[in-house]
Amino acid sequence: MGRHRKKQPATARRSSVIALTGLFPAGLVTVAAASDVDDAAPTTVAIHVPEDDPAARDAGPAAELAAATDLATHAVDEPTAPKPEPEVKTIALPDGRQAAALPDGPLGIPGVADAAYRNAERILAEEDPACGMPWSLLAGIGRVESTHAFGGRADSDGNPLSPIHGPVLDGTLAGNQVVYDSDNGALDGLSSYDRAVGPMQFLPETWQHYAADGNDDGVADPQNLFDATLAAGKYLCDGGSNMRDLSQQSKAILRYNHSMAYVANVMAWEASYSAGISPRPADLPKI
């Protein structure tokens, strides 16, 4: 990938709704608070009005309901602590790990890769619904970049059994640009030139801008399938791109890799994964 432009990722906010239940004897009011994006268990707030309080007796149920509503509203409206930014790094893992034993997805997509693509689609649908990112497009990128982590050679957490690296970008390989080191070798293990890393082939400098924590473990690791797939989606969606529009989709893929043959391959695989029909050789020009 290697030719990405740097942009600031978009952010999204979550909102909440409050549902009030009926009144109960002895001045007990129950309030259920639920998130419109989660299935979290309701939170119950009980308010007891003393029986010997004349003002309370005179106010009746209407005052009790108002008090409960006010308390619940303040409880829900209190800002929650922002989720900490993930640590950007590559985790060194032991040898001897086993590949994830998950059923294959469409057209033989390894199960762990299929899970990563669908997980990224779900997260992006919440964080950037205007983008309309389909899992099949991410699968097309993953197929062309690393054949889904070399045929699903990744453990159940999405970590490749062996680190995935692209060629060294030192100008010796025809068609590749020269990219000098940008991360002191922290992500790609090289201190002279850069090389793409992970199943979605991010350059270290690009990863710093789009790093994502797809498996919610507090680390944004370009080698991890869940992290890399979510970051790839963020990169494609950046700038307000709408993946439902094939013209905008092709332009976004072209930013990922400046090659029309690359775009044709990715879009052919995307269509095939969506339909469950293998692409024709004519739809897959040599990159």
Backbone torsions as a table, in degrees:
resi	resn	phi	psi	omega
1	MET	NA	-87.0	156.8
2	GLY	84.1	-11.4	-177.9
3	ARG	-126.7	39.2	-178.4
4	HIS	-80.3	144.9	170.9
5	ARG	-92.2	149.8	-175.2
6	LYS	-93.7	126.9	175.1
7	LYS	-139.0	162.9	-179.8
8	GLN	-85.5	129.3	180.0
9	PRO	-68.8	151.2	178.5
10	ALA	-79.2	159.4	177.4
11	THR	-121.3	160.5	-179.8
12	ALA	-136.8	151.5	179.1
13	ARG	-115.2	155.4	178.3
14	ARG	-109.4	147.8	179.2
15	SER	-120.9	167.2	-178.4
16	SER	-132.7	157.8	176.5
17	VAL	-124.7	157.1	-179.7
18	ILE	-123.2	133.2	176.4
19	ALA	-118.3	131.9	-179.8
20	LEU	-103.4	133.9	176.0
21	THR	-95.2	-177.9	-176.1
22	GLY	-72.7	172.0	-179.8
23	LEU	-86.5	152.4	-179.5
24	PHE	-121.8	162.0	179.0
25	PRO	-59.6	163.5	176.8
26	ALA	60.1	28.2	172.5
27	GLY	71.8	25.6	179.8
28	LEU	-94.2	124.2	178.0
29	VAL	-118.4	134.1	179.7
30	THR	-111.2	131.0	-179.8
31	VAL	-121.5	127.6	178.6
32	ALA	-106.7	124.3	178.1
33	ALA	-110.1	128.6	-178.9
34	ALA	-136.2	146.3	178.6
35	SER	-83.9	145.5	177.3
36	ASP	-82.6	-0.7	177.7
37	VAL	-121.8	-5.3	180.0
38	ASP	-125.3	166.1	172.1
39	ASP	-108.5	36.5	-176.8
40	ALA	-64.6	152.2	-179.4
41	ALA	-64.7	140.9	-179.1
42	PRO	-60.6	151.0	176.2
43	THR	-104.1	126.9	-177.1
44	THR	-101.5	129.4	177.0
45	VAL	-116.7	119.6	-178.8
46	ALA	-106.7	133.1	178.4
47	ILE	-121.7	122.8	-179.6
48	HIS	-108.1	127.3	177.4
49	VAL	-100.8	123.3	-178.6
50	PRO	-57.4	137.8	-178.1
51	GLU	-68.5	-26.3	-174.9
52	ASP	-92.8	13.7	-179.6
53	ASP	-95.8	106.4	-177.2
54	PRO	-60.2	-39.4	-178.9
55	ALA	-62.0	-39.4	-179.9
56	ALA	-67.0	-40.2	-179.4
57	ARG	-64.6	-39.8	-178.5
58	ASP	-69.0	-35.0	-177.5
59	ALA	-67.3	-37.7	176.7
60	GLY	73.6	-166.6	-175.3
61	PRO	-57.8	-33.2	-177.1
62	ALA	-60.9	-41.3	179.5
63	ALA	-68.8	-38.3	179.2
64	GLU	-61.9	-43.6	-179.9
65	LEU	-63.9	-40.7	179.6
66	ALA	-64.7	-40.3	-179.9
67	ALA	-65.5	-41.9	180.0
68	ALA	-64.7	-42.0	-179.5
69	THR	-63.0	-43.0	-179.3
70	ASP	-63.3	-43.6	-179.1
71	LEU	-65.9	-44.8	-178.8
72	ALA	-66.3	-38.3	179.9
73	THR	-61.9	-44.5	179.7
74	HIS	-66.1	-36.1	-179.1
75	ALA	-66.3	-40.9	-177.3
76	VAL	-77.9	-32.9	-176.6
77	ASP	-76.1	-13.2	179.0
78	GLU	-61.6	128.1	-177.8
79	PRO	-63.6	137.0	176.6
80	THR	-85.1	153.8	-179.9
81	ALA	-64.4	132.2	179.5
82	PRO	-62.9	144.7	178.7
83	LYS	-66.6	130.1	-178.2
84	PRO	-63.5	147.6	177.5
85	GLU	-64.8	138.2	179.4
86	PRO	-68.2	154.0	176.3
87	GLU	-79.1	126.8	-178.1
88	VAL	-88.0	110.3	179.1
89	LYS	-168.6	167.0	172.4
90	THR	-105.6	128.2	-176.8
91	ILE	-88.6	128.9	175.1
92	ALA	-79.8	122.8	-176.5
93	LEU	-117.1	153.4	-177.9
94	PRO	-71.2	155.2	173.9
95	ASP	-74.1	168.6	175.8
96	GLY	85.7	4.1	177.0
97	ARG	-70.8	152.4	-177.5
98	GLN	-100.1	147.4	176.1
99	ALA	-66.3	146.0	179.9
100	ALA	-61.1	136.6	179.7
101	ALA	-101.1	77.8	179.4
102	LEU	-120.7	147.4	179.0
103	PRO	-60.6	143.9	178.7
104	ASP	-65.1	152.6	173.8
105	GLY	-91.5	-163.3	-179.3
106	PRO	-56.2	137.8	177.7
107	LEU	53.6	33.2	173.9
108	GLY	79.8	16.2	174.9
109	ILE	-58.9	126.1	178.1
110	PRO	-54.0	140.4	-173.5
111	GLY	-55.4	-42.1	-177.6
112	VAL	-67.8	-35.2	176.9
113	ALA	-69.7	-43.1	177.8
114	ASP	-58.4	-41.8	178.0
115	ALA	-62.5	-39.2	179.6
116	ALA	-66.2	-42.2	-179.5
117	TYR	-64.4	-43.4	-178.2
118	ARG	-72.2	-33.0	176.1
119	ASN	-63.9	-43.0	178.8
120	ALA	-65.3	-40.1	177.3
121	GLU	-58.6	-43.9	-179.2
122	ARG	-63.3	-45.9	-178.9
123	ILE	-65.0	-43.6	-178.6
124	LEU	-69.3	-29.8	176.4
125	ALA	-63.6	-30.2	177.5
126	GLU	-83.0	-43.5	-173.1
127	GLU	-84.1	-30.5	-176.8
128	ASP	-145.8	66.0	-175.4
129	PRO	-61.7	-26.7	-179.5
130	ALA	-65.1	-23.3	-178.8
131	CYS	-71.4	-35.4	179.5
132	GLY	63.8	42.3	-176.5
133	MET	-72.3	120.0	175.9
134	PRO	-91.0	146.9	178.8
135	TRP	-59.7	-31.2	-175.7
136	SER	-65.7	-31.6	176.9
137	LEU	-68.5	-42.8	177.0
138	LEU	-63.6	-35.6	176.3
139	ALA	-66.0	-35.8	177.1
140	GLY	-64.3	-41.7	176.3
141	ILE	-62.7	-47.1	-178.7
142	GLY	-62.4	-34.9	178.9
143	ARG	-66.6	-43.7	-177.3
144	VAL	-75.6	-37.5	-175.2
145	GLU	-75.4	-40.1	-174.3
146	SER	-150.5	18.2	-173.4
147	THR	45.2	51.6	177.0
148	HIS	55.9	56.5	-179.5
149	ALA	58.3	51.7	177.1
150	PHE	52.8	53.8	175.2
151	GLY	76.0	29.5	177.1
152	GLY	80.2	25.7	176.9
153	ARG	-79.3	70.3	-179.9
154	ALA	-145.6	150.0	-179.6
155	ASP	-77.7	-179.6	-174.8
156	SER	-66.0	-17.2	176.2
157	ASP	-88.0	-2.5	179.6
158	GLY	90.5	9.2	179.6
159	ASN	-90.3	125.7	178.7
160	PRO	-56.2	144.9	178.9
161	LEU	-65.8	-28.2	173.2
162	SER	-133.9	141.1	-179.1
163	PRO	-56.3	143.8	-179.4
164	ILE	-105.7	121.9	-180.0
165	HIS	-131.7	143.7	172.5
166	GLY	-85.9	179.7	179.1
167	PRO	-66.2	151.4	177.5
168	VAL	-66.6	128.9	-176.0
169	LEU	-90.7	67.1	-178.6
170	ASP	-108.5	9.1	177.3
171	GLY	88.9	-2.6	-178.0
172	THR	-82.5	-19.5	-179.4
173	LEU	-98.2	125.0	-176.9
174	ALA	-57.9	135.4	176.9
175	GLY	89.2	-10.6	-179.9
176	ASN	-101.1	141.8	178.9
177	GLN	-80.6	167.7	174.9
178	VAL	-92.5	125.3	179.1
179	VAL	-129.7	112.4	-179.4
180	TYR	-76.6	159.9	-175.5
181	ASP	-54.7	136.1	180.0
182	SER	-123.5	-6.8	-174.3
183	ASP	-134.3	15.5	-177.8
184	ASN	55.1	29.8	176.5
185	GLY	77.5	7.2	-175.2
186	ALA	-61.9	-37.9	-176.8
187	LEU	-102.7	-34.1	-175.5
188	ASP	-107.8	-2.4	176.5
189	GLY	76.3	10.2	179.9
190	LEU	-121.1	144.1	-179.6
191	SER	-114.5	6.5	179.7
192	SER	-112.4	-52.7	178.2
193	TYR	-125.4	164.1	175.6
194	ASP	-93.2	163.8	169.4
195	ARG	-150.8	154.8	-179.1
196	ALA	-70.8	149.4	-176.6
197	VAL	-130.7	149.4	172.0
198	GLY	82.8	173.9	-175.7
199	PRO	-67.1	-20.2	177.0
200	MET	-106.8	8.1	170.8
201	GLN	52.1	66.2	175.0
202	PHE	-92.8	137.0	167.2
203	LEU	-72.1	146.3	-177.8
204	PRO	-52.9	-43.3	-177.9
205	GLU	-64.8	-39.1	178.8
206	THR	-68.2	-37.8	179.6
207	TRP	-60.8	-35.6	-179.7
208	GLN	-59.5	-29.7	-177.4
209	HIS	-88.6	-29.9	-173.6
210	TYR	-118.8	11.3	-178.0
211	ALA	-50.3	135.5	-176.9
212	ALA	-137.2	153.3	178.6
213	ASP	-112.5	82.5	-174.9
214	GLY	-72.2	-25.9	-179.8
215	ASN	-103.6	9.1	171.8
216	ASP	56.6	43.9	177.6
217	ASP	-106.7	7.6	178.6
218	GLY	86.1	2.1	-178.9
219	VAL	-127.1	137.5	173.9
220	ALA	-106.8	97.6	-173.4
221	ASP	-112.5	116.8	-178.1
222	PRO	-64.0	-16.0	177.8
223	GLN	-80.0	-21.1	-175.8
224	ASN	-80.3	132.7	-177.3
225	LEU	-59.8	-43.1	-177.1
226	PHE	-69.0	-41.1	178.8
227	ASP	-68.0	-48.4	-175.8
228	ALA	-64.7	-38.4	-179.3
229	THR	-67.0	-42.4	177.7
230	LEU	-64.6	-40.6	178.2
231	ALA	-63.5	-39.0	177.9
232	ALA	-62.3	-40.6	177.1
233	GLY	-64.2	-42.0	178.2
234	LYS	-61.7	-40.2	-179.4
235	TYR	-65.5	-44.8	-179.5
236	LEU	-66.1	-35.4	-179.0
237	CYS	-77.9	-18.4	-173.4
238	ASP	-57.3	144.9	178.9
239	GLY	84.5	12.5	178.3
240	GLY	80.0	20.6	-179.7
241	SER	-66.4	142.6	178.5
242	ASN	-112.7	110.5	-175.8
243	MET	-73.3	-7.9	175.7
244	ARG	-76.5	-19.8	178.7
245	ASP	-94.5	114.4	-174.6
246	LEU	-62.6	-30.9	177.8
247	SER	-66.5	-45.9	178.4
248	GLN	-67.6	-36.3	178.5
249	GLN	-62.2	-45.1	-179.2
250	SER	-64.6	-36.3	177.9
251	LYS	-66.6	-38.1	178.9
252	ALA	-66.2	-42.0	178.5
253	ILE	-65.6	-35.6	179.3
254	LEU	-65.0	-31.3	174.5
255	ARG	-69.1	-31.5	178.8
256	TYR	-66.7	-42.0	176.3
257	ASN	-150.5	119.3	-172.3
258	HIS	-78.8	70.7	179.7
259	SER	-151.7	123.8	179.0
260	MET	-67.0	-29.7	175.8
261	ALA	-65.2	-38.5	177.4
262	TYR	-62.8	-46.6	179.2
263	VAL	-58.7	-45.0	-178.8
264	ALA	-61.3	-41.2	179.1
265	ASN	-64.1	-47.9	-177.9
266	VAL	-62.1	-45.6	-177.5
267	MET	-69.7	-31.4	176.3
268	ALA	-66.3	-44.0	178.2
269	TRP	-67.6	-37.1	177.5
270	GLU	-59.3	-48.4	-180.0
271	ALA	-62.7	-38.2	-178.7
272	SER	-67.9	-42.8	179.1
273	TYR	-65.3	-35.4	178.7
274	SER	-67.5	-39.0	-176.6
275	ALA	-91.6	-17.5	-176.9
276	GLY	75.6	23.9	-179.2
277	ILE	-123.8	129.9	-177.9
278	SER	-61.7	143.3	180.0
279	PRO	-70.3	153.7	176.0
280	ARG	-78.8	145.7	178.3
281	PRO	-53.4	-33.5	-178.6
282	ALA	-67.0	-21.0	-180.0
283	ASP	-85.9	-1.1	-175.1
284	LEU	-121.8	72.7	-179.5
285	PRO	-64.4	153.1	179.4
286	LYS	-65.2	132.3	-179.6
287	ILE	-89.8	NA	NA
